[in-house]
Amino acid sequence: MRMKRKPHLDSRIEKCAFLMVKQPAELRGRWLGESGCHELRLELGCGKGRFTVEAAKAEPDVLFAAFEKTQNVIVTAMERAAAEGLKNVVFASLYVNDLTEYFARCELSRIYLNFPDPWPSNKYARRRLTAANYLEQYSLVLRPGGEVHFKTDNLPFYEYSLGQFELSGFEIIEDIRDLHKNGPVGIFTDYEEKFHNQGFPVYRCVISKD
Ligand SMILES: C[S@@+](CC[C@H](N)C(=O)[O-])C[C@H]1O[C@@H](n2cnc3c(N)ncnc32)[C@H](O)[C@@H]1O
């Protein structure tokens, strides 16, 4: 179902246009450029951006790129970053099918997959951001030792993803079944807060490229 565009969406996006990369493929291989940052991380499917904004605040010498296909939600992410006056975060509004169009080999140090859509039907398995077709791309654009940080509330999707990780050549360095069991851990995303407040466990896996 197509989502209705939010009122005033274009003018809200325009106000934050300085944070938006319109042609991300043109930055391939030179994202860090004059940023003064020493590494580049990506959140793929950033939604309303709570995670990326908090992470960028916490690590000002890391450049965060946040990609999101839905303009209705990325606008909130950009407004949050603008309100914080952040200089180390950039956004791109697009559907990512092939990350290698946007990042050169070994350009990224980390990729965050926070509560990606699980696409339960096998018909859409290739859209899962932990499917083999995406993992092959992550392996190309991550530097050696680079990591993918994956969180979800969905146990069947988590277990499917672990299986994909095992087949992919990445090393699983963390596999936590109830991340916040003993109290909140790390930076929350918008979805994470919602699920955590409803009492659902959060699953987190970190994988590393050799
Ligand atoms: C369930 S939401 C989670 C949002 C956010 N990461 C959080 O945890 O609050 C997943 C988001 O990923 C975006 N998304 C899914 N597949 C994508 C793709 N291939 N390229 C860009 N965005 C994508 C969706 O539009 C949606 O906003």
Ligand as a Chemical Component Dictionary entry (heavy atoms), coordinates in Angstrom:
data_LIG
# 
_chem_comp.id                   LIG 
_chem_comp.type                 NON-POLYMER 
_chem_comp.pdbx_formal_charge   0 
_chem_comp.three_letter_code    LIG 
# 
loop_
_chem_comp_atom.comp_id 
_chem_comp_atom.atom_id 
_chem_comp_atom.alt_atom_id 
_chem_comp_atom.type_symbol 
_chem_comp_atom.charge 
_chem_comp_atom.model_Cartn_x 
_chem_comp_atom.model_Cartn_y 
_chem_comp_atom.model_Cartn_z 
_chem_comp_atom.pdbx_ordinal 
LIG C1  C1  C 0  11.216 -1.287 10.093 1  
LIG S1  S1  S 1  11.896 0.234  9.592  2  
LIG C2  C2  C 0  13.191 0.536  10.803 3  
LIG C3  C3  C 0  13.629 1.970  10.847 4  
LIG C4  C4  C 0  14.801 2.305  11.804 5  
LIG N1  N1  N 0  16.022 1.634  11.390 6  
LIG C5  C5  C 0  14.455 1.968  13.222 7  
LIG O1  O1  O 0  14.959 0.957  13.735 8  
LIG O2  O2  O -1 13.675 2.693  13.838 9  
LIG C6  C6  C 0  12.853 -0.242 8.169  10 
LIG C7  C7  C 0  13.180 0.938  7.272  11 
LIG O3  O3  O 0  14.051 0.522  6.248  12 
LIG C8  C8  C 0  13.679 1.161  5.028  13 
LIG N2  N2  N 0  14.202 0.298  3.937  14 
LIG C9  C9  C 0  13.931 -1.011 3.775  15 
LIG N3  N3  N 0  14.599 -1.500 2.709  16 
LIG C10 C10 C 0  15.317 -0.466 2.196  17 
LIG C11 C11 C 0  16.211 -0.345 1.082  18 
LIG N4  N4  N 0  16.513 -1.388 0.314  19 
LIG N5  N5  N 0  16.756 0.867  0.831  20 
LIG C12 C12 C 0  16.451 1.933  1.626  21 
LIG N6  N6  N 0  15.617 1.884  2.692  22 
LIG C13 C13 C 0  15.057 0.689  2.974  23 
LIG C14 C14 C 0  12.160 1.244  5.119  24 
LIG O4  O4  O 0  11.625 2.274  4.306  25 
LIG C15 C15 C 0  11.938 1.515  6.602  26 
LIG O5  O5  O 0  11.876 2.903  6.894  27 
# 
loop_
_chem_comp_bond.comp_id 
_chem_comp_bond.atom_id_1 
_chem_comp_bond.atom_id_2 
_chem_comp_bond.value_order 
_chem_comp_bond.pdbx_ordinal 
LIG C1  S1  SING 1  
LIG S1  C2  SING 2  
LIG S1  C6  SING 3  
LIG C2  C3  SING 4  
LIG C3  C4  SING 5  
LIG C4  N1  SING 6  
LIG C4  C5  SING 7  
LIG C5  O1  DOUB 8  
LIG C5  O2  SING 9  
LIG C6  C7  SING 10 
LIG C7  O3  SING 11 
LIG C7  C15 SING 12 
LIG O3  C8  SING 13 
LIG C8  N2  SING 14 
LIG C8  C14 SING 15 
LIG N2  C9  SING 16 
LIG N2  C13 SING 17 
LIG C9  N3  DOUB 18 
LIG N3  C10 SING 19 
LIG C10 C11 SING 20 
LIG C10 C13 DOUB 21 
LIG C11 N4  SING 22 
LIG C11 N5  DOUB 23 
LIG N5  C12 SING 24 
LIG C12 N6  DOUB 25 
LIG N6  C13 SING 26 
LIG C14 O4  SING 27 
LIG C14 C15 SING 28 
LIG C15 O5  SING 29 
# 
